[in-house]
């Protein structure tokens, strides 16, 4: 983790020291006062409900070496800081403070940085890439979904000093956010998994989403330069319809080489003969740029995981991980939770827990998985509303409902308000029987009406945006399962 003297904390970030020893050495950064340990830097974030500045005294008591505030400390706090040899600093923007500090620490790390972004699949890609690289290198990767303007710098700042590979997921809600993340991270390699419809409400169109994702290139050196022992490259989905635009408008003008990965033999890295086994896990042949080819399989379900694995393998192979180690990593994956995770309900049914988040593209992937897995009972699709769709929300929910109907589940339950009704109406119009389509207003009602309906031979897909809270339904039906 980062180790830095207070005086360099000032010069790196522009924060102003109010009190304390400039030579005091700080170790590690936290933004939650409950996580403060000896010598830590506590960065206070003001909020509508909770103001981190109010916990400065608690951080001092716990042994923080430095407390960074957005307001001037009173004399009582200054006295407490002097008594505990803690430095007090102030800054205007704690997010910018973290980004500057992380950028400074990243420059000191002798490691290769890989940035991963995209509308869907970025967390899975990040997890698979970290697993592949860990076969040969000391890897530090984004934990969970720590991919925003606060989470990414915290990830960098928590990296051990001997890190060799730093795998960073980059998310965004608006234009300019990934530009700030990539300026901080300075990746040598980047992956854009797919240009979908997530955040279309803020960005206006898929072209706008492509532009926002392509900001990742702004922090990368041209491929002609040898940067920390490697030449930069951007990995794109060969079958994504926005790939040509990203190449022509963003990658080529910056002199960044592009590698295409997908399921076409025209791609640089590709998968063929993709088949799912009885557990839904894909088996396929993978072929690399240099002609290396072998049979492999993923230990995670769903054909939608194959492109994500290809993106990861492309970078890992370029960084020197041999094929047999990539194959080993593929067969023993452990992914971030609630992403197409097959669990067992108390009653014996299988539950596909994909409740972390949702977009039209990932909804379709989940429904494909529901259709492809063997089931001797009823296939049940529980679909929650999708957020951040803007004016496109009614149309995209209707398309999702129509797609669900095409997969012919025995039972479709839509959770939410008007947008859930849009899904249900479209499903009925596409031929699902009225009695097989239900709408419930909340997860609480879902639990009350349907938790006891699932049978031991059933297969259940649970998917929706986080605000719907469908993870609570999963925990309810799987609570006592072994």
Secondary structure, DSSP 8 states (H G I E B T S, - for coil): --EEEHHHHHHHH--EEEES-TT-EEE-EESSGGG--TT-EEE----SS--GGGGHHHHHHTT-SEEEESS---HHHHHHHHHTT-EEEE-S-HHHHHHHHHHHHHHHS--EEEEEE-SSSHHHHHHHHHHHHTTTS-EEE--TT--STTHHHHHHHTS-TT-SEEEEE---SSTTHHHHHHHHH--SEEEE----STTHHHH-SHHHHHHHHHGGGGGS--TTS-BTTB--EEEEETT-TTHHHHIIIIIGGGT-EEEEEESSTTSSEEEEEEEE-TTSEEEEEEE-TTS-EEEEEEEEE-TTHHHHHHHHHHHHHHTT--HHHHHHHHTT----SSSSEEEE-TTS-EEEEE-S---HHHHHHHHHHHHHS--SS-EEEEEE---S-GGGHHHHHHHHHHHHHHTT-SEEEEESSHHHHHHHHHHHHTT--GGGEEEESSHHHHHHHHTTT--TT-EEEEE--GGG-THHHHHHHHTT--
